[in-house]
Amino acid sequence: MNERSQVLVDDPGLAEALAGARMVEAARDCVARTIRLPRGSWSPGDDLGGAQGGIGLLVLEGLLVRRVGVAARFGAELLGEGDLLRPWQREDLATTLPRSGDWRTLMPCRLAVLDADFALRARDYPEVISALFARTLRRSRMLAVNIAIVRQPRVDVRLEMLFWELADRWGKVHPDGVRVPLPLTHAVLSDLVAAQRQTVSTALGELAARHRLVWTGDAWLLSGTPPDELCSAVSTYGAAM
């Protein structure tokens, strides 16, 4: 099925700098083809069509994890609604230090293909292009925050800090705490916090025993307040922006 998206309707944050008739016109013109990804491993290929000559892929729904490996150690990045991807851009893999990479969809995804045709239609709306560039900067800043998190010496602190960061974007406040409805396995979390899987499992058990972070079956439940280390990291990060 050839599905299409009114990108500014599906992602209204891209239209925040527009108003009135101009916003209506932009919503009409900024239309893109979409692709759907089931849960599981993803190898970007023919389904991208002509995307390589355009801006990239915009996540409209779902959750992915991107892993990069060096010498059998992996780092990971969570990507969800509003993130801009260019999975075909692989020139950074042709480096002296060998590395590998893979993609996995943790929740079924719908992506808007912002190809050359989309770029042509969006050229009259620099506000939209600017917002898309801002999304790429957001990714780089979040990666910098994650680097600061994984430098914490204690894995339980890394995990708690990670989930408070995720809660800012995906969390929902409930009477019993903040719920983060993301299906993150211990293996995925081990990549996100740069620790061995068994160490992560042990740390999660300790956090659950202290009622700080518990998997409820459909969400991660955070209780209490963010750890002091996170507040210090955010303060330092804010001063550097």
N, C-alpha and C positions, 0 to 999 in steps of 0.2 A: 504494500500500500504506500502510495506517495503522499505522505502527510506533510503539512506545512504549518508553520507557526507565525503568528503575528508577534514578533519578538518583543516589542515594547508592551504588549498586553501580558504575555507570559512572564516577562521580567521587567516590571514597571520601574525598577530602580534605574534602568538605563535612560528613562525619560524624565528624571527629576529636574533637569535643567530646561525642560520644555514646558510650554503652557499654551492654552487656548487652541486656536486653529492650527498653529504650527505643530502642536503635539498630536492633533488628530491626523494631520497630513503625514507626520513621521510614522505613526502607528500603521497607517495604511500602506506606506511605501516599504517599511522595514519588515519584509516577509522573507522567511527562509525555509528551506527544506529541512525536515527532521529525520533522525534515525533513532531507532530504539535498540537498547542493549539488554539482554537478559542477564541474570546473575551468573557470575563465573568469570573465567579468564577471558580477556579481550585482546585480540591482536589486530590493531587498526590496519585496514586494508582496502579492498575494493569498495566497501560500503561507504567510504568517504567521498566517492565521486570526485568532483573537481575542487574539493575543499583546500587542497594544497596550495592553490593559487590565490586563496582568499585570506580572511582574517584568522579564522580558527573555528573551533567547536565550542559552543556555549552550552553549559549544562543547565537544562530547564527543570529536570526532575532526577532524583536518584542520588547515588553515592558511589564513588570510585576510590580506589587506592592505587597510587603510583609508587612502585618500588624501584630503587636504584641500588645496585650492588657493586661493591669493590672488595676484592680479596675475600669473598664469601661472607662479607658483612653487608647488611642492608639498611638503608634509610627509607622512610616512607612518607608519603604526603596524602592526606585525605582531601578529596575534591567533591564538591556538591553544587547545589543550585547557585547559579551566578558565576561560577568559575569558568575561565576561558582556557581551552587546551589547544595545543598544536602537537599531537602525538607523532606526526610524521617528521618533525624537526629533529633529526638525529645526528646532525653534524657534531654535536658535543660529545658523541660516543667515539669519534675518531681522534682519540687522545693518546698520549704516551702511557698513561695509567689505564689499563683495561677495565672496563666497567660493563655492567649489564643492566637491563631494565625490563619491567613487565607491568601490565595493567590488569586490574581485577575489579569487576563491578560487584559491590557489596549489596546494593539494592538496585532493582531494575531502573535503567536510565533512559531519559529522552534528551537528545542533544540537537541543538539547532546548528545547521551547517552554514556558517557565515562565509560563503564562498565569494568568488570574484563578482558574481551577479549581485549578491547582497551588498558588497562593498560599493558597487556602482550605484545602487539604489540609496544607500545611506550617505553618499558623499555630500548631499545637500544639508546634512544634519551633523555638523561637527560636534555638537553636544553629545550625540550618541557615540561617536568614535572616541571622544575624550573619556566617556564613561567606561568604554571597553578597555582602554589603556589603563584606567584606574584599577580595573579588576586584575590585570596582570601585576600591577604594583602591590595590590593587596596580597596576592599569592607570595611574592618575594618577602614581604614584611612578615607574613605568618610563618614562613620558613625560618626567618631570623629568630622569631620568638621561640619556635620549636628547638632551635639550636641551643638557646639559653636554657630551655627546660631540660634537655637531655644532659646538660652539664651539671645538674644537681647530683650530688653524690648518692642520695638515697632513692631507690627505685620507687618506693611507695610515694614519696614526695613528687617524683616525676609524673607518676600516674595521676595523682590528685590534681596537680597543676594542669596536666593535659586535659583532663575532663572539665575543669573550670573554664579553660579556653574554649573547648568544644561547646560548652553550655552557652557561652555568649552568642554563638551562632545557631545552634540547634536545640538548646535547652528550653524546657517549658516548666514554669513554676507551678508546683502543686502544694497542697497543705503539708505533705510529708517530706518535701524537699524539691530539688530541681531534677527533672527527668530528662535524660539525653537519649532519645530513641534511635540509637545507632547500633547496628549488629556487629560490634567489634569483637572479634575473637581474641584469645590470648596471643595467638600467633601474630595477628595484625598489630596488636598493642605492643608486642615485643619489638617490632620494627619501628613503631612510632616513638618509643621511648629509649631505643638503643640499649636493649637489655636481652638477656637470654630468656627464652620462653618460660622455663621452670622458675626463674627468678621472678618473672612477672606474675605467674600463678601464685607464688608464695606471697608476694606483696599484695595482690588483690585479696587473698584470704585474710591478711592482717587488716586491710582497710575495711573489709566486710565485718570482721570481728569488732572493730571500733565504730561500726555504723557510719563510716565516712563515705564509702562507695560500695554499692551493692547492685548486682545484676538481678532484676526482678522477673526476667523471662521475656520481656519485650522492651526494656529500657534499662539504662544505667541510672541509678538513683544516687544523687549527691546530697549529703546532709551537712549541716553546719555552715561554716564560712570558708572561703579560700584560704589555703595555708599562707603564712606570713611571707614565705619565699616568693610566692606568686605576686603578692602586692609589691614587694621590693623590685622584682623583675619588671613588672609593668611600669612602675615609677621610673626606672632607669631607661626602659624602652621609650616611654613617652617623651623623656627629655632629649632623646637622640633623634626623634623624628623631625 
